[in-house]
Amino acid sequence: MARKRKGRDISGWLVVDKPAGMTSTSVVNKVRWAFDAKKAGHAGTLDPDATGVLAVALGEATKTVPYITDALKAYTFTVRLGQATNTDDAEGEVIAQSDLRPDDDTIKAALGQFVGDIMQVPPKFSAVKIDGQRAYKLARDGEDVEIAARPLWVEELVLTDREDADHVTLEMTCGKGGYVRSIARDLGAVLGCFGHVRELRRIWSGPFDAGDGLTLAQIEDMAKQPELDQYLRPLEEGLADLPEVKATSEGTTRLRNGNPGMVIASDVEYGEECWASFDGEAVAVGIFKAGELHPSRVFVRPQT
């Protein structure tokens, strides 16, 4: 018999303004402890030195994580021109240098190559798996790893500031799986001057904004106190990019048992993925077919 997981049956999203110097997993563990929650996860890993939005899901909200992971995200980051590092950020060893410093117009002209559907090679020091092993582990062991290019949608990439000749600040909106470090590296290569990320901050992720995030200090101050629960956002926010349909009372019962259930839909097409609600609460996510939702994920609410 499986051991029953300890903690509260609490569900929802918490927006954390992640500090530099912590892994995303460490932040999730801190949030889970603060809420005394049974289950927690996050949508979209941030590098340890990165800051900004880390959306942490608790309980049933973890079932909506894929929809936030797939959503658009925005980053602001500073590129150090003139240096390439083996990690593509400031933590790594400098492996190449250049005295060339392109002007703003040259940089702006080059940014167009990184907008739209692009192919991107993740950094060698990343969590990408190669033959079952993490790329960063192989790189630390001194192996010369080859990582295949991956598709990435970049909606926007603009220059927002030029601190000095050595540093430019960019803002990027992109889809799932983007590596900002790769953008900095590849931009430096295109410009012929090398480059790496000095600072990185995720300013929003799907419906979640850094301005609404709690710091770890705030979370620790309110840990295991009722006031912390007030900052928990509904799990339904994780479904913001999916159309909503209304489940009937009978349909809700069927959906909660994992069966197709009757729903009322106006703008949803046959075969489209959507989520069903009843009395304002998400019941299930699934595929709409001929007046019914065929569920793929069912949300189980605690008995009251």
Summary of the structure (lengths in Angstrom):
residues: 304
radius of gyration: 22.0
end to end distance: 25.8
largest distance: 70.6
contacts: 987
relative contact order: 0.17
helix: 26%
strand: 38%
